């Protein structure tokens, strides 16, 4: 089971893959439930195990998460668990592989950002070295007094 107080719920994971929260016991009904149950594929128990793994995946890199970042950590773990749902319980081939890959990439990027924010104690500002600084040379003497549209 989840190993952190901020671990995502079944509904948090379902928010990323709503098409997987359909009641498999009722053929023809494609209405998403918004969460995983014993009648979805995968079941709530199976997704709980994936949530535990995704939560550990976040904790192994971040260490204890600062209180201000617990919601972000929950989102990162939910995104990772959703990717694992798509990969581990395939329904059909094709674009689902792309969905899983995109979710994995996004969760990895989000986890890396979470690590930086967590190390900063939860407060992240914009680094002056991260903001672009532009510098342009002075205009040539022959074009200083002419508008750009006249250069043609």
ABEGO torsion letter per residue (X at the ends): XBABAABBBAAAAAAABAAAABBAABBGBABBAGBBBAABOBBAAAAAAAAAAAAAAAAAAAEBBBAAAAAAAAAAAAAAAAAAAAAABBABBEAAAAAAAAAAAAAAAAAAAAAAAAAAGGBBBBBAAABBBBBBBBBBAAAAABBAAAAX
